[in-house]
Amino acid sequence: MLLRDEALAAQIRQAVTNAQNATVELNHAAIDASSIVSDVQSRSFPEKIHETLASVNDTVSNLDATSKQVRQTLADFTGPDEKGVTAAENLRESLSSVNTATANMADDTEAVKHNFFLRGFFRCAVFQPGPPFPGPLPEGPSFFGPRQSPRVASRGRIVSAHCGGC
């Protein structure tokens, strides 16, 4: 009775036709996949990928070694020296020494101003411990005469005038 049913027979025929079409499409897909695999193999992608990964591994190991060297250098620089003093303490001591030397130099300059042999120079000179004059220098008979010219040190610290008595 099932074999005589036309609707069922048509459905079975349709299912068989669909299965055949699916098989043909699967064969085409398999052929396409095979051609893609052969193309990848012919272009040596696996070897190139392997070489790239090896290069990346070398780069990472070089970066690791470099970072270890940087860490070691920083530890050596910031750590204590052979006397047990750190870099910050050395820097603090150096700045303190510079401040002391600057104060001593100011005292020495004041002493030189009052020295018997150099007193005449400082009577005609203007010593300015700060920055150079802002703007033009003042003119006048007591400061600069018409033929006298000022001399400004390279940093503008000492400005001297050649007055008539020097």
C-alpha positions as CSV (number, residue, x, y, z in Angstrom):
1,M,0.0,0.0,0.0
2,L,2.9,2.4,0.7
3,L,4.5,1.7,-2.6
4,R,1.2,2.5,-4.5
5,D,0.8,5.8,-2.8
6,E,1.8,8.4,-5.5
7,A,2.4,11.3,-3.0
8,L,4.8,9.2,-0.9
9,A,6.6,8.0,-4.0
10,A,7.0,11.6,-5.2
11,Q,8.4,12.6,-1.8
12,I,10.9,9.7,-1.9
13,R,12.0,10.6,-5.4
14,Q,12.4,14.3,-4.3
15,A,14.5,13.2,-1.3
16,V,16.7,11.0,-3.5
17,T,17.2,13.9,-5.9
18,N,18.0,16.3,-3.0
19,A,20.5,13.8,-1.7
20,Q,22.2,13.5,-5.1
21,N,22.3,17.3,-5.4
22,A,23.8,17.6,-1.9
23,T,26.4,15.0,-2.8
24,V,27.4,16.9,-6.0
25,E,27.7,20.2,-3.9
26,L,29.7,18.4,-1.3
27,N,32.0,17.1,-4.0
28,H,32.5,20.7,-5.4
29,A,33.1,22.0,-1.8
30,A,35.7,19.2,-1.3
31,I,37.4,20.1,-4.5
32,D,37.5,23.8,-3.6
33,A,38.9,22.9,-0.1
34,S,41.5,20.7,-1.7
35,S,42.6,23.5,-4.0
36,I,42.8,26.0,-1.1
37,V,44.9,23.6,0.9
38,S,47.2,22.9,-2.0
39,D,47.5,26.6,-2.7
40,V,48.5,27.3,1.0
41,Q,51.0,24.5,0.8
42,S,52.4,25.7,-2.5
43,R,53.0,29.1,-1.1
44,S,54.7,27.7,2.0
45,F,52.5,29.5,4.5
46,P,53.2,27.0,7.3
47,E,56.9,27.5,7.0
48,K,56.5,31.3,6.8
49,I,54.3,31.2,9.9
50,H,56.8,29.1,11.7
51,E,59.6,31.5,10.7
52,T,57.5,34.5,11.8
53,L,56.8,32.9,15.2
54,A,60.5,32.1,15.6
55,S,61.4,35.8,14.8
56,V,58.8,36.9,17.3
57,N,60.2,34.6,20.0
58,D,63.7,36.0,19.3
59,T,62.5,39.5,19.6
60,V,60.7,38.8,22.9
61,S,63.8,37.1,24.3
62,N,65.9,40.1,23.3
63,L,63.4,42.5,24.9
64,D,63.5,40.4,28.0
65,A,67.3,40.5,28.2
66,T,67.3,44.3,27.5
67,S,64.7,44.9,30.3
68,K,66.8,42.9,32.7
69,Q,69.9,45.0,31.8
70,V,67.9,48.2,32.3
71,R,66.6,47.0,35.6
72,Q,70.2,46.0,36.7
73,T,71.6,49.4,35.6
74,L,68.9,51.2,37.5
75,A,69.5,49.1,40.6
76,D,73.2,49.8,40.3
77,F,72.6,53.5,39.9
78,T,70.0,54.0,42.6
79,G,71.5,51.5,45.0
80,P,74.1,52.3,47.6
81,D,77.8,52.7,46.5
82,E,80.7,51.0,48.1
83,K,80.4,53.2,51.2
84,G,76.7,52.4,51.5
85,V,75.5,55.9,50.3
86,T,72.6,56.0,47.9
87,A,72.5,58.2,44.7
88,A,69.9,60.5,46.3
89,E,72.1,61.1,49.3
90,N,75.1,61.7,47.0
91,L,73.1,64.2,45.0
92,R,71.8,65.9,48.1
93,E,75.4,66.2,49.4
94,S,76.6,67.6,46.1
95,L,73.9,70.2,46.0
96,S,74.8,71.2,49.6
97,S,78.4,71.5,48.6
98,V,77.5,73.7,45.7
99,N,75.4,75.9,48.0
100,T,78.3,76.2,50.4
101,A,80.8,77.0,47.6
102,T,78.4,79.7,46.3
103,A,78.2,81.3,49.7
104,N,82.0,81.1,50.1
105,M,82.4,82.7,46.7
106,A,80.1,85.6,47.6
107,D,82.1,86.1,50.8
108,D,85.3,86.0,48.9
109,T,84.0,88.5,46.4
110,E,83.1,90.8,49.2
111,A,86.6,90.4,50.6
112,V,88.2,91.1,47.2
113,K,86.1,94.3,47.0
114,H,87.7,95.6,50.2
115,N,91.2,94.4,49.3
116,F,93.7,97.3,49.2
117,F,95.0,96.4,45.7
118,L,91.6,96.0,44.0
119,R,89.7,98.7,45.8
120,G,90.1,101.1,42.9
121,F,88.6,98.7,40.4
122,F,85.5,98.2,42.5
123,R,85.0,101.9,42.9
124,C,84.6,102.2,39.1
125,A,82.6,99.0,38.7
126,V,79.1,97.9,39.5
127,F,78.9,94.3,40.7
128,Q,75.5,92.8,40.2
129,P,75.1,89.3,41.6
130,G,71.7,88.9,39.8
131,P,70.7,88.9,36.2
132,P,72.0,91.5,33.7
133,F,70.4,95.0,33.5
134,P,66.9,94.8,32.0
135,G,67.0,97.3,29.1
136,P,69.5,100.0,28.4
137,L,72.2,101.0,30.8
138,P,71.7,104.5,32.4
139,E,73.8,107.3,31.1
140,G,75.3,110.1,33.1
141,P,78.6,111.8,34.1
142,S,79.0,109.7,37.2
143,F,78.3,106.4,35.5
144,F,79.4,106.5,31.9
145,G,81.1,109.4,30.2
146,P,80.7,110.2,26.5
147,R,83.8,108.2,25.5
148,Q,83.6,105.4,28.1
149,S,82.0,102.2,27.0
150,P,80.5,99.6,29.4
151,R,81.7,96.0,29.5
152,V,79.2,93.3,30.2
153,A,80.4,89.8,31.2
154,S,79.1,86.9,29.1
155,R,76.5,86.1,31.8
156,G,75.9,89.7,32.6
157,R,77.2,89.3,36.2
158,I,79.8,92.1,36.3
159,V,79.1,95.4,34.6
160,S,82.1,97.8,34.7
161,A,82.7,101.3,33.5
162,H,86.0,102.9,32.9
163,C,85.7,106.1,34.9
164,G,88.2,108.8,34.8
165,G,89.8,107.9,38.2
166,C,90.6,104.3,37.3
